[in-house]
Amino acid sequence: MSDAIPLSSIQVADAPRSVPREEVRARLTALMTQRILVLDGAMGSVIQGYKLGEQDFRGERFADHPKDLQGNNDLLVLTRPDVVREIHDRYLAAGADILETNTFSGTTIAQADYGLESLVYELNRSAALLARAACDAATAADPARPRFVAGSLGPTNRTLSLSPDVEDPGFRAVTFDQVRVAYLEQVTALIDGGVDVILIETIFDTLNAKAAIAATLQAFEQTGVELPIMISVTITDASGRTLSGQTVDAFWTSVAHARPLSVGVNCALGAREMRPYLAELSRIAPVFITAYPNAGLPNAFGGYDEMPDTTAGLVREWADEGLVNVLGGCCGTTPDHIAAIAKAVADCKPRPQPVAEADLSVSRFSGLETLSLTPDSNFTMIGERTNVTGSK
């Protein structure tokens, strides 16, 4: 193991931001209408290539920590910031316009597995500073191409919609307010670290995402800083539904109130399998569309074998069909995948952003599927009927 480089030595002290915060939404909107932007690829997949051991995750600071820390990739922003910064730089060199912070598990709920709940603010702020420094350096080298930092909010390792106890369907391991408070601390730290966008991603349970949205809006109010929100759902299999059972249409109905800059699909599926769900979302959502698939489906050992040119060729088809505004990679993707994607879509036009038309005659509600009430709808019973006959 090489000696870790202190975070302070690789930050750009008091560097100017790539784009002033008050201009971020307008600049991203303009760019997304001009060309397809490129998001970075997987962080975890690339970290695995560094063959880091327990000592890399512990460093000197956590040498005596009572729990194993290997695998807690978020912690590397403190113990091996040189590795995280190098990965950011590799993705920028590959053509990424947007970098995600290394904060996928950056909540007290997820960090509880490692006994590091008290570090959440520091982890997120440090991760944001690392990505911020990388983006600002890349922009300084090429001012005509600004780079942006997306603060990553993962789904946590708890679900609000499903019981972890098959014997007790009503049981929940966590409450909505607990999830909201956990996200609030994370978002506040990411804002303080200088991110441009809040990215709520890999959503397998929309109720968790709604807690993240509530926390994000609360953080905006408390900090006085309002940033664009990007949202990305995970469709788990050929059923076309999230793990908690929602269709793509119902998912969009559930989160549209957040007025996100973009909505999209990521993780679980490769580009081949993801296409129909991306096409559906592109058809119904009047906002920009993002997509970052896995490098195919996992092999028998949990690895990913899809080569960069294959992934790039598949997402090029999406671009040719006018489905997307932002493309990147999820599990198994590397800087080589992102470079191939950037090259493949460099000459493609982005999906035109539809103009949302407010139809005040239609009310839409979402459970596992969308329920629309129109002037032509029949009588609709809401809730259970009262049993007035006394029958069992």
C-alpha positions in Angstrom: 0.0 0.0 0.0 1.3 3.5 -0.9 1.0 6.2 1.7 -2.3 8.0 1.4 -2.1 11.6 0.3 -3.8 14.1 2.7 -7.1 15.5 1.4 -5.8 19.1 2.0 -2.9 18.5 -0.4 -5.1 17.6 -3.4 -7.9 20.2 -3.0 -7.7 23.3 -5.0 -7.8 25.9 -2.2 -10.3 28.6 -2.8 -10.6 27.7 -6.5 -13.3 29.4 -8.5 -16.3 27.2 -9.2 -16.7 25.8 -12.7 -20.1 27.6 -12.9 -21.6 29.9 -10.3 -24.4 28.2 -8.4 -27.0 30.6 -9.5 -26.2 29.8 -13.1 -26.1 26.0 -12.9 -29.6 25.1 -13.8 -29.6 27.5 -16.8 -26.2 26.2 -18.0 -27.2 22.6 -17.7 -30.5 23.2 -19.4 -28.8 24.9 -22.3 -26.2 22.2 -22.6 -28.7 19.4 -22.4 -30.6 20.9 -25.3 -27.4 21.3 -27.4 -25.8 17.9 -27.0 -25.9 14.7 -25.1 -24.0 15.1 -21.8 -21.9 12.4 -20.4 -22.1 11.2 -16.8 -19.3 9.2 -15.2 -19.3 5.5 -14.7 -19.1 3.2 -11.7 -17.0 4.1 -8.7 -17.0 0.7 -7.0 -16.1 -1.3 -10.0 -13.0 0.9 -10.6 -12.0 0.8 -6.9 -11.9 -3.0 -7.0 -9.2 -2.7 -9.7 -6.9 -1.0 -7.2 -6.9 -4.1 -5.0 -7.2 -2.2 -1.8 -7.0 -4.0 1.5 -8.3 -3.5 5.0 -5.4 -1.2 5.9 -6.3 1.1 3.0 -9.8 1.6 4.3 -8.6 2.0 7.9 -5.6 4.3 7.4 -4.0 5.6 10.6 -7.1 7.3 11.8 -9.2 4.2 12.0 -6.5 1.7 12.9 -8.2 0.7 16.1 -11.8 0.8 14.9 -13.7 -2.2 16.2 -15.5 -3.2 13.0 -14.1 -4.3 9.6 -14.1 -1.4 7.2 -13.0 -3.0 3.9 -15.8 -2.4 1.3 -16.9 0.9 2.8 -16.0 2.8 -0.4 -17.3 6.1 0.9 -14.6 6.0 3.7 -11.9 6.2 1.1 -12.5 9.9 0.7 -10.8 10.2 4.1 -8.3 7.3 4.1 -7.3 7.1 0.4 -8.5 10.4 -1.2 -5.7 10.0 -3.7 -7.5 7.0 -5.2 -10.9 8.7 -5.3 -9.4 11.8 -6.9 -7.5 9.7 -9.5 -10.7 7.9 -10.4 -12.5 11.2 -10.8 -9.7 12.5 -13.1 -9.8 9.3 -15.2 -13.5 9.8 -15.8 -13.0 13.4 -16.7 -10.3 12.5 -19.1 -12.6 9.9 -20.6 -15.1 12.6 -21.5 -17.4 12.9 -18.5 -19.3 16.2 -18.1 -20.8 15.3 -14.8 -19.0 13.6 -11.9 -20.9 11.8 -9.1 -19.6 12.2 -5.5 -18.3 9.0 -3.8 -21.3 9.1 -1.4 -23.6 6.3 -2.5 -23.7 4.9 1.1 -23.3 8.3 2.8 -26.2 8.2 5.3 -26.2 7.3 9.0 -28.5 4.4 8.0 -25.9 2.8 5.7 -22.9 3.8 7.7 -24.3 2.1 10.8 -23.1 -1.2 9.3 -19.6 0.0 9.9 -20.2 1.9 13.2 -19.4 5.2 11.4 -22.6 7.1 11.7 -20.8 10.1 13.4 -18.7 10.6 10.2 -21.6 11.2 7.8 -21.2 15.0 7.5 -17.5 14.8 7.1 -17.6 12.0 4.6 -20.1 13.8 2.3 -18.5 17.2 2.5 -15.0 15.7 1.9 -16.4 13.7 -1.1 -17.9 16.8 -2.5 -14.7 18.8 -2.1 -12.7 16.1 -4.0 -15.1 16.0 -6.9 -15.4 19.8 -6.9 -11.6 20.1 -7.1 -11.4 17.6 -10.0 -14.2 19.4 -12.0 -12.8 22.8 -11.4 -9.3 21.7 -12.5 -10.8 20.2 -15.7 -12.8 23.3 -16.4 -9.7 25.5 -15.9 -7.9 23.4 -18.5 -10.8 23.7 -21.0 -13.0 26.7 -20.0 -15.2 26.1 -23.0 -16.4 22.8 -21.5 -17.6 23.3 -17.9 -17.8 20.2 -15.7 -20.4 19.6 -12.9 -20.6 17.8 -9.6 -23.6 15.7 -8.8 -24.1 14.8 -5.1 -25.0 11.1 -5.1 -27.8 9.9 -2.7 -28.1 6.1 -2.8 -31.2 4.3 -1.7 -29.9 3.2 1.7 -29.9 -0.5 2.7 -33.4 -0.2 4.3 -36.8 -0.1 2.6 -39.9 1.8 3.7 -42.4 0.0 1.5 -41.5 -3.6 2.3 -41.2 -5.6 5.5 -37.9 -7.4 6.1 -39.9 -9.9 8.2 -42.0 -12.4 6.2 -44.0 -13.2 9.4 -45.0 -9.6 10.0 -45.9 -7.7 6.8 -46.6 -4.5 8.7 -43.1 -4.3 10.3 -40.6 -1.7 9.1 -37.0 -1.6 10.1 -37.0 2.2 9.7 -39.5 5.1 9.7 -40.0 7.7 7.0 -38.8 10.4 9.3 -35.7 8.5 10.2 -34.8 8.2 6.5 -35.7 11.8 5.8 -33.4 13.0 8.7 -30.6 10.8 7.5 -30.8 12.2 4.0 -31.1 15.8 5.4 -27.6 15.5 7.0 -26.2 14.0 3.8 -27.6 16.7 1.5 -26.6 19.5 3.8 -23.0 18.3 3.8 -23.0 17.9 0.0 -24.2 21.4 -0.4 -21.6 22.7 2.0 -19.0 20.8 -0.1 -20.0 22.6 -3.2 -22.0 20.2 -5.4 -23.9 21.6 -8.4 -26.8 19.0 -8.5 -28.4 16.6 -6.1 -28.7 13.1 -7.7 -31.2 10.7 -6.1 -30.3 7.4 -7.7 -30.8 3.7 -7.9 -34.3 4.0 -6.5 -35.7 0.5 -5.8 -38.4 1.9 -3.3 -40.1 5.1 -4.3 -41.0 5.9 -0.7 -37.3 6.0 0.2 -36.9 8.4 -2.8 -39.8 10.6 -1.5 -38.0 10.8 1.8 -34.9 11.9 0.0 -36.9 14.5 -2.0 -38.4 15.8 1.2 -35.0 16.0 2.9 -33.5 17.8 -0.2 -36.2 20.4 -0.3 -35.7 20.9 3.5 -32.0 21.3 3.0 -32.5 23.9 0.3 -34.7 25.9 2.7 -32.3 25.7 5.6 -29.2 26.5 3.7 -30.7 29.1 1.4 -29.1 27.2 -1.6 -31.4 25.6 -4.2 -29.9 23.2 -6.7 -31.3 21.2 -9.6 -32.5 17.7 -8.7 -31.8 14.6 -10.8 -33.8 11.4 -10.1 -33.0 7.9 -11.4 -35.1 4.7 -10.8 -34.0 1.1 -10.9 -36.2 -1.4 -12.8 -35.2 -4.7 -11.4 -36.2 -7.2 -14.1 -38.4 -8.0 -17.1 -41.5 -7.3 -15.0 -40.9 -3.6 -15.7 -41.3 -2.7 -12.1 -39.2 -1.5 -9.2 -38.3 -3.9 -6.4 -41.3 -2.4 -4.4 -43.6 -3.1 -7.4 -44.1 0.2 -9.1 -44.3 0.6 -12.9 -42.3 3.3 -14.6 -45.4 5.4 -15.2 -46.4 5.2 -11.5 -42.9 6.1 -10.4 -42.9 9.2 -12.5 -46.3 10.2 -11.1 -44.9 9.7 -7.6 -41.9 12.0 -8.0 -43.0 14.6 -10.6 -43.9 17.0 -7.8 -40.2 17.5 -7.1 -39.9 19.2 -10.5 -36.6 17.6 -11.3 -34.2 18.8 -13.9 -34.1 15.2 -15.2 -35.4 11.7 -14.5 -33.9 8.5 -15.7 -33.1 4.8 -15.3 -29.9 3.2 -13.9 -28.5 0.0 -12.5 -29.9 -3.6 -12.4 -30.0 -4.0 -16.1 -27.7 -3.7 -19.1 -28.5 -1.5 -22.0 -30.3 -4.2 -24.0 -32.7 -5.0 -21.1 -33.2 -1.3 -20.1 -34.4 0.1 -23.4 -38.2 -0.5 -23.1 -38.3 1.2 -19.7 -36.2 4.1 -20.8 -38.4 4.5 -23.9 -41.5 4.6 -21.7 -40.0 7.2 -19.3 -38.9 9.3 -22.3 -42.4 9.2 -23.7 -44.2 10.3 -20.5 -41.8 12.6 -18.6 -41.7 16.3 -19.7 -38.2 16.8 -18.3 -34.7 15.8 -19.5 -33.9 12.0 -19.6 -30.8 10.3 -18.2 -29.7 6.7 -18.5 -26.7 4.8 -17.1 -26.9 1.1 -17.5 -24.7 -1.6 -16.1 -22.1 -3.2 -18.4 -24.5 -5.9 -19.3 -25.9 -8.5 -16.9 -23.6 -10.0 -14.2 -21.9 -13.3 -14.9 -21.9 -16.3 -12.6 -19.3 -14.7 -10.4 -21.0 -11.3 -10.1 -18.7 -9.6 -12.5 -19.5 -7.8 -15.7 -18.1 -8.9 -19.1 -19.7 -6.4 -21.6 -17.0 -4.6 -23.4 -16.9 -0.8 -23.8 -17.7 -0.9 -27.6 -20.7 -3.1 -27.0 -22.2 -0.8 -24.4 -21.4 2.3 -26.5 -23.1 0.7 -29.5 -26.3 0.0 -27.6 -26.6 3.5 -26.1 -25.9 5.0 -29.5 -29.1 3.4 -30.6 -30.9 5.2 -27.8 -29.4 8.4 -28.9 -30.3 7.8 -32.5 -33.9 7.3 -31.4 -34.0 10.6 -29.5 -34.5 9.0 -26.1 -31.8 10.6 -23.9 -30.1 13.8 -22.8 -27.5 12.4 -20.5 -25.7 9.0 -20.8 -23.3 7.3 -18.4 -22.5 3.9 -16.8 -23.4 2.0 -13.7 -22.1 -1.3 -12.3 -19.2 -2.8 -14.1 -18.5 0.3 -16.2 -15.1 1.9 -16.3 -13.4 5.0 -17.8 -13.0 2.9 -21.0 -16.7 2.5 -21.2 -17.3 6.2 -20.6 -14.7 7.1 -23.3 -16.5 4.8 -25.7 -19.9 6.2 -24.9 -18.7 9.8 -25.2 -17.2 9.0 -28.6 -20.2 7.1 -29.8 -22.7 9.9 -29.1 -20.6 12.9 -29.8 -22.5 13.7 -33.0 -25.9 12.7 -31.8 -28.7 15.2 -31.1 -30.2 15.2 -27.6 -33.8 14.4 -27.0 -35.9 17.5 -27.3 -37.5 18.5 -24.0 -41.3 18.3 -24.3 -43.3 21.2 -23.1 -45.4 20.2 -20.1 -49.1 21.1 -20.6 -51.1 21.5 -17.4 -54.3 19.5 -17.8 -56.4 20.6 -14.9 -59.2 18.2 -15.8 -57.0 15.1 -15.0 -55.9 14.0 -11.5 -53.2 11.4 -11.3 -52.5 9.2 -8.3 -49.9 6.5 -7.9 -49.8 3.2 -6.1 -48.1 0.3 -7.8 -49.8 1.7 -11.0 -51.1 5.1 -12.0 -54.8 6.0 -11.5 -56.0 8.9 -13.6 -59.4 10.5 -12.9 -60.8 12.4 -15.8 -64.2 14.1 -16.5 -65.1 10.9 -18.4 -64.2 8.6 -15.5 -67.0 6.5 -13.9 -67.8 6.7 -10.2 -64.6 5.9 -8.3 -64.6 4.4 -4.8 -61.7 5.5 -2.6 -60.8 3.3 0.3 -62.8 0.3 1.6 -66.5 0.1 1.6 -68.2 0.0 5.0 -69.7 -3.4 5.7 -73.2 -2.5 6.7 -74.8 -5.9 6.3 -73.0 -7.4 9.3 -71.8 -10.4 7.3 -68.5 -11.9 8.1 
